[in-house]
Amino acid sequence: MFTFASVVRRTLGGGGGAPTEKKKRGTPGKPVYKQYGPGLKYMVFDGLSPTFKHIPAVKAEAASSAASCLLNVKEDRYGGVEVFVREEGAAAAAATTEQYVGALNKGIAEWRSNGKQGVWLKVPTSSAAAVPAAISTGFEFHHAKPGYVLLTQWLPTHRPSPLPQYGFTQIGVGGVVVNGRGEVLMVQERVSPLPQYQGSWKLPGGLADPREDFAETVGREVKEECGVDASLVGVVSLRHTHGVRFGQGDLYVIVKLKSNDPDAKIVVDKHELGDAQWMSVETIKALVETNPKAMLDGKVSANNWKMINNALTGALITGTEMSSSRGGKPSMLYTATARL
């Protein structure tokens, strides 16, 4: 017979193939232990039978040392811990969901006994076996991005979790682009998000990409869709909407720009737009549809006209670069000024 206490060494991530012999030969009552393949799996030859026996992988003592092999842990500034599931090394490559359960349970017990609060668990795609283990040990999904998923667990039971949610507001930017003749760039989307707006004339723009300032977003969109280079004059207005796609909030920022070439020619991206034109203020005003329920094919919505008029006649908000406390790309500070 044998017991788990008899296993004097356990190896995570051992190589596959033939068993690795620990002793040359067994005698009755003194088993020979051989590691078979990766992980915590051992085969036992008891010296009496030619049959190897399997020792189950997950036990408390195995989980204890598994944690250091599978998880990298560091304390944060708020009384919590950040846990990173390892993706390098043989141990991580061979780890099973059961081994992650053991490692996480041990970690949770230790963090709770040390008075830790929030736990942030980052799991790379290559170690996806840790995800069901995390869920079974009390973690909740926070967000997922290409390459990883982040989960959280709030350990105190006497008060609710204050852990911040993932970003829940998207940013869109529209541009009032003015050329040397005082005309405004207007576009028709090839496919509008709502049937009512199909064929309507609107401002060019789109959703911001990560690390883009307002002017960078609309400048990129105007260049891609219309072939026009433009520079920031000022921020016109902000519109804040709730409950849009995926339940997110939406910040729509209107920016005034001037065409770098006063006589810039439009080159329409037919994949994105049906048409684009330079329009005089008089032409735009004549196309405004005041009925909020009317179809807008060939028209300009009242809200678009309001934003355009504000850009042309109202005071603007200017943007100034300032150093970021986190380093890297400067932040933008937007402040109200007199009309530009």
Beta strands, then each sheet from edge to edge (+ up, - down):
strand 1: 20-21
strand 2: 32-35
strand 3: 42-45
strand 4: 53-55
strand 5: 71-75
strand 6: 81-85
strand 7: 118-124
strand 8: 140-145
strand 9: 148-154
strand 10: 169-178
strand 11: 184-189
strand 12: 205-207
strand 13: 230-241
strand 14: 249-259
strand 15: 273-279
strand 16: 288-289
strand 17: 300-301
strand 18: 317-322
strand 19: 331-336
sheet 1: 1+ 2- 3+ 4-
sheet 2: 5+ 6- 7- 9+ 8-
sheet 3: 12+ 10- 14- 13+
sheet 4: 11+ 15-
sheet 5: 16+ 17+
sheet 6: 18+ 19-
end
